[in-house]
Amino acid sequence: MGAGCVTSDITRDACMLRGSFARRGYDWWWHSFTARNNNTGKEKAFFIAFFLCNPELAKSQPVLGQLPENAKAERLPSYLMVKAGYWGENARQIHRFFAWEDVTLHMDAPFSVEADDCIASETCLSGSVHVTEQEAQQHPEYMCQAGEMSWKLQVDKQIPFNVGYGAAKPFRDAGIFEMYWHAEGMKTQYSGTVMLDGESYTVYPQTSYGYADKNWGSGFTSPWVWLSSSHMVSRLTGMKLHNSVFDIGGGKPRICSVALDHKLLGVIYYEGTPYEFNFSKPWTHSRSRFACKETEKELIWHVRQTNETTIMDVQIRCPKKEMLLINYEEPNGQKRHNRLWNGGTGVGRIRLYHKTRIGRELIDDISVRNVGCEYGEFDSQKK
């Protein structure tokens, strides 16, 4: 346990594209939530991300690294990409690119980034994306599908996951990690409206099951693991756990080019009590084991994390037909993740235990839904 892991720190949400990261780095703010169709009443899971890349290499137009002529000329990517879309049947990601001269960015906390009608900050999120079928087919460098989506949302970040020393200012300034993580809103309530391809949706705070985090650095991890949800129900009592959330992320972090295999950061905030599993705090004796299996129809995660006092056993599954192979390129222009499965409709089970002298004692057995979930590894043929 340790309350520090749920301590808010919006300085970690500030833009980190300074120093070497300004010319070879990315920074993005991620948001995901569930909304309800105003005509059918059905739920749909959405995501919105603002992805910033290589501002020091700015040109008068967005530089897209997957464009063959840019790759041939060794021009590295430089842009703001607004990524929006949804999970479920016919899941899609829709991208909009801006040149840096069209972006207004407040670097310090509280952060804000704005380009045309697209705005992201600690408390609000608005914007639009629109890509036609023809544009999506003719421009593979856009790395997206066709669609039209707009949104206007209020953001209430309620419970953070502060990973501690790994993203503290001295380590941020030194740039020793290849990929950093901070979840200022591992439990976030969103409210507002979304329009998707002419259909209207309302986002209600209590059923938004929202999440907000950020990553930054010079490259991506492989394998890449992420699991999180605040839609939790006790299987022992049948009661909904309104003040609970779990969050797990990591894979193989690189510190000064040295890879640390099978390292995850995780936390479960259970009805007001945090239980943290953090390899960067050796005195807690945190350990993680994980496996992800891809079958013909689904992705299945099994994560077991332990510390001095607690065991958390997590099993999640998500249908592949409801997921995306989500697309990002790295600041060096490479796209090594081409099977990065990403979803928001995962379901599963968490068993939380206290360690005892003679074994373990069950704290709760929990059903989870609306799980944000991710897994992928670099293409084997690429280094």
N, C-alpha and C positions, 0 to 999 in steps of 0.2 A: 504494500500500500504506500501512499505518499501523495499528499494533496498538491504537491508542486506540479505534477503532470497535468493538472486541470487548471493551471494558472494562466490567465489571459496575458498575452504579450503581443500587442498590435505592431510593435517595432519589427517583428518577424514577418508581418504582412506587408512591410514596406517593399518598394522595388529594389531588388538586389543587383541590378545591372550596372555595377560600378567596377572600376579597375579592369582586370582581365576579362571579367564576365561581360563587360560592355562591348567588347569586340569578338568574344567567343563564349557566348552564354545565352541562356533562356531563363525566363521567369514567367510563371502563369498562376492565375487565380482560377480555381475550379469551383463550380456550384452544381449541385444536383438536388432534385426534389420531385415530388409527386403532385400531380394536378388532376382535376376532375372535369370531364367533358360536359359542357353546359347543356348539350342536347341529349346525350345518351346516359350520362351519369357514370360512365366508365372511367377508371383511373388510367393515367399514362405517366410514365416516368421520364423526366426531362433532364438535360444537362446544358450548362453554358460555361464556357471557359474563355478567358482573355489570355492569349499566349504571345509573349513578347520575345523577340529574337534579335541579337546582334545590333543594337542601336548605333554603335560607332561606325558601322559599315553602311549607313543609310544612303540610299539613292533617292531620286525624285519619284520613283515608282517602287512598289514592293518587289523585293528580289526573292524569287521562289527557287529554292535549291534544287527541286526536282525537275525544273525545266532543263531539258538537255543542253541548250546553248549556255545556260549559266554553269552547269556542271562542267562542260567542256572548257569554259573560260576560267574555271575555278573561282567563280563568284559565289561567295557564301551567302546563305539566306539572311534577309534583314527585313523585318516587318512587325506589325501587330496583326495577329490572326484572331478573329472572333469566331469561336467554334460553338455551334449550337446544334441541338438535335434531341433525339428521344430513343428510348429502348422499347422493346416489345415487337409485335408483328411489323415487319418491314422497317426495322430500326435503321436510322439514318444519322449521319453527321453532315453538317452544312457549314462551309467555311466562307469567311469574308476577310479580305486582306487590305491593310492600309499601309501606305508609306509613312515613315517616321515623321515627315514634315506635316502630316495631317493628324498627328496624335498630340494630345495635351496630357502630360503625365506629371503627377505629383509624386516625387520619388520617396518622400519621407512619410512617416506615420502621422495621421491615418492616410492610407494610400488612396489615390483615385487615378483612373485612366479614362480618357474620353477621345472618341473619334466619330465625327458626324453624330448620329443618333445613338451610338453605342457608348454606354457609361457603366463603369463598375467602381464601387467603393465599399467601405465596410458596411454601409447601411442601405444601399440601393443598387439596383441592377436593371438596366433597360437597354433596348437595342433591337436590331433586326438583321436577318441574313436572307439572301435570296439567290439561288443558283438554279438555272433552267436545266432541263434534261440535255439539251444541246451543249450548253457550257460544260456540264459535268463530263460528257463524253469527249469533247474536243480538248479539254484541259486536264489531263491526268495529274498535272503538277498542282492542281487545287487539292488533291487528295481527299475528295469528298463526293457525296451524292447530291442529287437535285432535291430542292424543296424550298419552302418559304416559311419563315418563323419570325415572330416578333414577341416582345415581352416587356412588361413593366412590373417590377417586383420590389417589395421592401424586404430587407434582410435583417434578421434578429439572431445573431450568433450567441448561443446560450451556454454551451459547454465546450471548452477547447481541449485539444490534446497537445500539450507542450512537451516536445521530446527531450527538452533539457539541454545538456552540454553540447550535443552534436550540432545544434543550430544556434548556439550562443554567439554573441558578437565576435569574440576573438577567433572562433573557428570560421565564422562567415567572412571576416576580413582576410583571413589567411587563405581562404578558398581551397582548403585541403580535401573537402569532399567533392566527388563528381556530381552528386545529386543530394539536395537538401529538401527537408519536408517540415511543414508546420501546418497544423489543423486548428485554426482559430475558432472554427465552428464545426467540430465533429458532430454536435447536435445544433442544428440551425432551423429556425422556423421562418418559412417564406410566406409571403402573402401578396396577392396581386393577380395578374392575368397573363395568359399566353394565347397567341393566335398561331395555329399551325395549319397551313394549306387551307385556309378559309374556315377552319373549325375553331371555336373559342373554348378556352379552358379557364377555370378558376383555381387558384392556389389558396388553400385554407391552411392557416398556421398549424393547427393541431394534427392535420393529416398530411402535411407536406413531407414529413420524415426527411427533413433536409440535411444537407452536408455541405461544408465549405472548407477548402484547404488550399495550400499552394505548394508548388515545387519550384526549385531553381537550381542552376548549376551549369556545367559544361557538357554533360552527357546524361544518358539514362542507364538505369540498372537493368541487369538481366541475370536471373529471372526477375520479373516485376510482379509483385504481389500487393493486392489491396483488397480489404474487406471492411465494410462498415454498415451499421444500421442503428437507428433509434426506435424502430418498430419492434418492440420486444414484449412478450407475454409469458408469464410464469406458467410452466406446465404443472407445477405443484398446486397452485392456488387458482389458476385460471384468470388471474388479474393482470391487466395491462400495466406494464412498468413505465410510468410516465416520466420518471426522472432517471432514465437509464440509456446507455449508448455504448457500443463497442467500436473499436477502430484498430486495424492491423495494417502495417505497410512495411515494405522493404524488399529484400531478396538477396542481392549480393552487392552491398555498398563498396565503393572504392575510396580508400583514404590514401592520398599521395600515391596513386596508381597501384596500391596494394588492395587486392580484392579480399573481402571478408565473406566467406560462403555461408549461406543459410542463416542470415541475420535479419530478424524482424523486430520492429518496434510495435508494441501493442498495449492496449488498455481496455478495461471494461469499467465503466462508471455505473455501478449498480445501486440504484435508489439512494444516491447521495454519497456512496463510498467508492473511491477509485482504487482499482487494483491494476498496477502497472507492471509491464514486462519489457524491460529496456536494457539491451545488451551494453549500452554506453554507460550504465551505472553498475560496475562490477560488484559492488558491495551487496547488491540485491540478489546476486546469483541467478540472474534471469537466463533461461534457456528456451530455445524454440526449435520445434521440428515441424516441417510442413511438407505436404505433397499436393500436387494438383494433377488431376487426371482428366484428359480430354477423351470422351467417348464419341460415338457417332452423333449423339443427340444433345450432349450436355457437357458442362465443365463442373468438376467436383473438387472442392478444396477440403483438406483436413489439416488443421493447425492445432498444435498442442504447445502451450506456453506455460512455464513454471517460474516461480521465484521462491524466496525463502519460505513463504507462508501460504502460497496460493497456486492452484492449478486451474487453467482455463482450456477446455477442449472444445474446439469449434469445427463444425461440419456444415458446409454450405454447398448448394448446387444451383445451377442456373441453366435453363435451356438455351442452346446455341442459337435457335431461331429467334430469340428475343435479345441477342447480344450483337455487338459490333466488333469488327476488326478495326480498332480505332487507330487513327493515323497522326503521327508527328514526325517531323524531321529534326535531326540534331543540329546544333549550331555549326558543326563542321560540314554540313550539307549532306551527310549520309542519312539513309533511312534503313536502319538495321532491324527495327521492330516492324515486321510485316504480318505477324500473327499475334498481335496484342489484343486478346479477348477482353471486352469491356462491357459490363452490364449493370443494370439497376433494379432488376426484378428477382434477385436471388432469394432463396428461402433456406432455412436450416435450423440448426439447434446448437445451443451453447450449454455446456455443463461446467459449472463453477464450483470449485471445492476449496475448503480449508485443509491444509496439511495438519495432521495430528501425529502424536507419538507412535500410533499403531497403524497409521495409514492416511485416510482422508475422510472428510465429512462434507456432504453435499450442502452447498449454500443455496443453489437453485438450479433448476433444469428449465431452460428458456427456449421458446420458439421465437425465431426471428424471420421477418419478412422485409420486403423492399430493400434488400441488401445491395449496396454498391459493391461490385466485385470486378477484379481484374487479374489477368495472368497472361504472361507472354515471355518468350525468350528470343534473343537475337537470331537472325537467320544463320543457320549452321555454316553456310558457305562464306560468311563475312566475318571479318576479324574486328 
